[in-house]
Each structure stands twice: as C-alpha cells, then as structure tokens.
Amino acid sequence: MKVKTKIWIDEGGKVVFGEGRYLILKTALELGSLKASAEKLGLSYRAAWGKIKATEKLLGIKLVESSRGRNGGITLTNDAQKLIAQYEQLKRDIRDYADQKFREKFLKIILEEKGKN
C-alpha cells in the first residue's frame, strides 16, 4: 500500500501550474517542439499552447520563445526551466511528507489491527 497525492497551483479557481502543464513543458524541453510535445501527450497543439499562454499570463512571466512559428519549435526560458525544477522539488517534498505521514498514521493502525488477529 502507498499513498498518492496530486498537486497543482491554483489562483482564483484557475489552474496556474500542475502536472499537465509540467508535462507539456518538460516534454517540449526534451523534444524541442511544442507540437511534438502535444502529440506525444495526446493534446492538440492549440490546447497545449493555450495552457502555456494562460500560465504565462497568470504568473506574469514568459515561459517559451517561439523559434520556428506555427510548427511548434520552441525554446524554454530560464524562468520555465526554474519552474520545472521547483515543481519537481515540490512534488518530491510533498510525496516524501505524505509517505512519512502515511507510515506514521495509517500503516501503524493496520499493523496494530493485524497483530490483534
């Protein structure tokens, strides 16, 4: 057994950043193309671009620089790369904390109950 968590950053009911946007950027960084990233993730180019632009607007920072127009070639900005790294660290920290609390609170109860049987 293990505990699962899902995190995202929200502003007034709007998703600012979360796993989906992280994957779009991370995959675009690896492939060098937003179009290729969208295809790999099963999204339309328009949907992927819309999510990135919405995040840029909500955060007030530029995340991507187009390098080849509509075909999706992009370069991630330093801010985007920092955002990816910080999100990865946040996920690790939350996962580690949740795992610790799960072991302390939940597994302890289960093991105590199994010991009684």
C-alpha positions as CSV (number, residue, x, y, z in Angstrom):
1,M,0.0,0.0,0.0
2,K,1.0,3.5,-0.6
3,V,-0.5,7.0,-0.5
4,K,-1.0,9.0,-3.7
5,T,-1.0,12.8,-4.0
6,K,-1.9,15.2,-6.7
7,I,-0.9,18.8,-6.6
8,W,-1.5,21.9,-8.6
9,I,-1.2,25.6,-8.2
10,D,-4.5,27.5,-8.3
11,E,-5.3,31.2,-8.5
12,G,-9.0,32.1,-8.1
13,G,-10.2,28.8,-9.4
14,K,-7.9,28.8,-12.4
15,V,-5.0,26.3,-12.8
16,V,-1.8,28.2,-12.8
17,F,0.5,25.1,-12.9
18,G,0.2,21.4,-12.3
19,E,1.1,18.0,-13.7
20,G,-0.3,18.6,-17.2
21,R,1.4,21.9,-17.8
22,Y,4.6,20.5,-16.3
23,L,4.5,17.6,-18.7
24,I,3.9,19.9,-21.7
25,L,6.9,22.0,-20.8
26,K,9.1,19.1,-19.8
27,T,8.3,17.1,-23.0
28,A,8.7,20.3,-25.1
29,L,12.2,20.8,-23.5
30,E,13.1,17.2,-24.3
31,L,11.7,17.3,-27.9
32,G,12.4,20.9,-28.7
33,S,8.9,21.3,-30.0
34,L,5.5,22.2,-28.5
35,K,3.8,20.4,-31.4
36,A,5.7,17.2,-30.8
37,S,5.1,17.6,-27.0
38,A,1.4,18.0,-27.6
39,E,1.3,15.0,-30.0
40,K,3.1,12.8,-27.5
41,L,0.8,13.8,-24.7
42,G,-2.4,13.4,-26.8
43,L,-3.2,17.1,-26.9
44,S,-3.9,19.4,-29.8
45,Y,-1.2,22.0,-30.4
46,R,-3.8,24.7,-29.7
47,A,-4.7,23.2,-26.3
48,A,-1.1,22.9,-25.3
49,W,-0.3,26.4,-26.5
50,G,-3.4,27.8,-24.7
51,K,-2.3,26.2,-21.4
52,I,1.2,27.6,-21.7
53,K,-0.1,31.1,-22.5
54,A,-2.6,31.0,-19.7
55,T,0.2,30.1,-17.2
56,E,2.4,32.9,-18.6
57,K,-0.5,35.4,-18.1
58,L,-1.3,34.2,-14.5
59,L,2.4,34.1,-13.4
60,G,3.4,37.2,-15.3
61,I,6.5,35.6,-16.8
62,K,7.4,34.3,-20.2
63,L,7.9,30.6,-20.4
64,V,8.6,29.9,-24.1
65,E,10.2,31.6,-27.0
66,S,8.9,30.5,-30.4
67,S,11.8,29.7,-32.8
68,R,10.0,28.5,-35.9
69,G,6.5,29.9,-35.9
70,R,3.4,27.7,-36.1
71,N,5.2,24.4,-36.4
72,G,5.8,24.4,-32.7
73,G,9.5,24.8,-32.4
74,I,10.2,26.5,-29.0
75,T,12.9,27.3,-26.5
76,L,12.1,27.3,-22.8
77,T,13.1,30.4,-21.0
78,N,15.2,30.3,-17.8
79,D,12.1,31.0,-15.8
80,A,10.4,28.0,-17.4
81,Q,13.3,25.8,-16.6
82,K,13.4,27.1,-13.0
83,L,9.6,26.4,-12.7
84,I,10.1,22.9,-13.9
85,A,12.9,22.3,-11.4
86,Q,10.9,23.8,-8.5
87,Y,7.8,21.9,-9.3
88,E,9.8,18.7,-9.4
89,Q,11.2,19.5,-6.0
90,L,7.8,20.4,-4.6
91,K,6.4,17.1,-5.8
92,R,9.3,15.2,-4.1
93,D,8.8,17.1,-0.9
94,I,5.1,16.5,-0.8
95,R,5.5,12.9,-1.7
96,D,8.1,12.3,1.0
97,Y,5.9,14.1,3.6
98,A,2.8,12.2,2.6
99,D,4.7,8.9,2.7
100,Q,6.0,9.7,6.1
101,K,2.6,10.6,7.5
102,F,1.0,7.6,5.8
103,R,3.5,5.3,7.5
104,E,3.1,7.0,10.9
105,K,-0.7,7.3,10.9
106,F,-2.3,4.7,8.6
107,L,0.1,1.8,8.4
108,K,0.6,1.9,12.2
109,I,-3.2,1.3,12.6
110,I,-3.2,-1.5,10.1
111,L,-0.2,-3.3,11.6
112,E,-1.7,-2.9,15.1
113,E,-5.0,-4.4,13.8
114,K,-3.2,-7.3,12.1
115,G,-1.3,-8.0,15.3
116,K,-4.6,-8.4,17.1
117,N,-5.9,-11.1,14.7
